[in-house]
Amino acid sequence: MACCKKHKRQRFIKQVKSFCNSLYLNIKSGFKHVTHEDYNDRISICKACPFLNYKDDICQECGCYIKIKARLKVEDCPQNYWKKID
């Protein structure tokens, strides 16, 4: 049980770091959005990903809400399924 708690804590810390980094990059870029086509492509990829929590639409790898993350240009997939757009 202690191992499970340690794993959850490590995942939480990873998610907080990911959130802080994403927030910084998006503030710096002015929260620029991808095109509607790119957004739909990203969402389609996420919907087929084994790391997606379907109930909440949250990536279990980075902890982000995919409907928000997929919309932002400076974001990329932690599993490299899609890249940020310059």
Helices and strands as residue ranges (DSSP letters): H 2-29, H 36-47, E 52-53, E 58-59, H 66-69
